[in-house]
């Protein structure tokens, strides 16, 4: 593994940095993205359009779809440099990180020409309609129904935890077309106009105070067969393409980090002495520094594979497990250091960053696969351990025992 940029990569990084310095401000602290704020959404679209016009929006995409056909490693370099600046990024994470790659692989050429450039430009936002009340990490347990009627499909059901559905223009959707088949074989994949009649979006109020997640209800929603991605019954295959990209897109948990905890501990009183002198606090901060560097090297492994044209392995699962749990621990550290007063959350307080971390991290430990799911991925695909026993294997979905049977 080579940790250093090649001369060409170093020059590319310099070019990225120069453009960012000319068009954005360096980040001075942790940034809170408010997806319910109209001004924030506008700022996000404006920034995406500025990147698109300058050729920085989707570097690795083909030029005809808004990219510059850059290498995978150049994409990583841009992302690293952009993360150092105070710019809105999360609005397009799902569309560009998950929906775009699926459309690139399965949509028709006409559809790619129609939908990918506006996606890259930021004029159209996409969401991912996967999870359901009875199918979270086990996506193949979904119950939303698709019934074919000539050259169209009628969709009924409910999705939940859909990030950004309330401001999205389109979404990718996986539903069950045949309950008589094995649960992994009876699904079909579509993309859908979120303004279609019969779609109702209800924001979910989160413990953080935001409402970025939503319930989405489908009542006799009509989708033309031309918006099917993959063959009938290929829903799981197409979904796996999405989930593989999701693990990369949602891999890191951003927020309060070891450096912030260290600065906090230096200035926080602990019985008349700086908290940093407390052995327990020092041990925790040291552990978070070690984890942060372990994550850095894991990402470098991914970068090294990409630079050689290889497909990254399941190490993205490691990144999310460690970073989300680390974020929750650091949030708890900052709150606990103030005793009972730590539960107060004035908007202008430095402790707000720790509150956001502590309240938001549990959601990150679920998004993109729970800790348990990702540990299974690591156990099976990295360590070569046998799969868990499955009671639902090789039987029709309608015959799988459920809470209602």
Number of C-alpha atoms within 10 A of each C-alpha: 10 10 10 10 13 10 9 10 14 14 12 16 18 15 13 19 19 12 14 19 13 8 13 14 12 13 13 9 13 14 15 11 17 17 20 15 11 11 11 15 17 13 15 21 21 16 19 25 19 16 20 20 11 10 15 21 25 26 22 18 22 13 14 12 20 23 20 16 16 15 14 18 20 22 19 20 19 21 12 14 15 20 14 16 19 15 20 21 15 14 25 24 16 22 26 22 18 26 27 24 17 23 21 18 14 15 21 15 11 8 14 17 15 12 17 24 22 16 24 26 25 25 13 18 24 29 28 23 24 24 23 22 13 16 15 20 19 14 20 23 21 24 24 20 22 24 16 15 11 8 9 16 22 16 23 20 19 24 26 23 22 23 23 25 26 21 19 19 18 23 22 26 22 29 29 28 23 20 17 13 18 19 25 21 21 21 30 26 24 24 25 21 16 21 12 14 12 15 20 17 21 15 20 17 12 14 11 14 12 16 18 21 20 21 21 21 19 20 14 17 17 22 20 16 16 14 18 24 23 18 13 16 19 18 25 22 16 22 22 13 15 21 15 17 22 20 23 20 16 22 23 20 22 17 24 25 24 21 13 17 21 20 11 19 22 13 12 17 15 14 7 7 12 14 20 21 13 12 10 11 17 16 12 17 22 14 14 23 16 13 17 19 12 14 20 13 14 16 20 17 18 22 23 18 17 18 16 10 12 12 10 16 14 18 21 24 25 20 24 27 23 20 24 25 18 23 28 25 19 25 26 17 21 25 21 14 18 15 9 9 10 17 13 13 16 9 9 7 9 12 20 20 23 27 24 21 26 26 18 22 24 15 16 25 22 18 20 23 23 20 21 13 16 24 16 18 20 19 14 15 15 13 10 10 12 10 11 8 7 7 9 14 12 11 13 17 23 14 14 15 10 8 5 4 6
